[in-house]
């Protein structure tokens, strides 16, 4: 008998069933463990550690998705989130391929940076796995932290080079994308900052950008920092007022390059 291939093992943080905020329709949201970025406003520091969470196989997640298929209807499916799913590229690819084989709609919720090395060089193997991941991803939810190199570094403690390379590959693949950006008081809450996001996105004209969602900075994750005994860098910053977000979202709705579904 031929030798059986060992299952690919990933690290799982948690599930959310019947999610409605992370892609179209009702979704199984799979939060994978691990993230190399340290965003000032991160509300899930418990997802950072690559050794945290628990072991999980592709088949466990696919079996759970099969059981939920009656709830998905024609629009729902599975969203891979985190943490950062690209911090586990081989597992993410295998899972997306398996879901695609089941004809289950796939969404990748990512910051676009984690596969690429810290020295700002995209190695051939990094580029190849991203290309393969994109081919089995129906929709990318791309979280763009900032649109300038200095702003990105200050906000995330990471280089922007990985995001730019990811966008180049997604652009070449004519990827269907929803863009997200967290609006943080005192950092990017101006109309000018939102306009800069629009100008940045137009550098990638083959992206199929269906919507841009501005998300309000909130303080719901502060208790996790207390529980983990780590300092929260924005401890004195208030949540973004809803009326401020509404004004900025109105600016987004003027953008003619969006390919609204």
Secondary structure, 3 states (H helix, E strand, C coil): CCCCCCCCEEEEEEEEEEECCCCCCCEEEEEECCCCCCCCCCCCHHHCCCCCCEEEEHHHHHHHHHHHHHHHCCCCEEEEECCCHHHHHHHHHHHHHHHHHCCCEEEEEECCCCCCCCCCCCCHHHHHHHHHHHHCCCEEEEECCCCCHHHHHHHHCCCCHHHHHHHHHHHHCCCEEEEEEEECCCCCCCHHHHHHHHHHHCCCCCCEEEEEEEEECCCCCHHHHHHHCCCCCCCCCCCCCHHHHHHHHHHHCCCCCCCCC
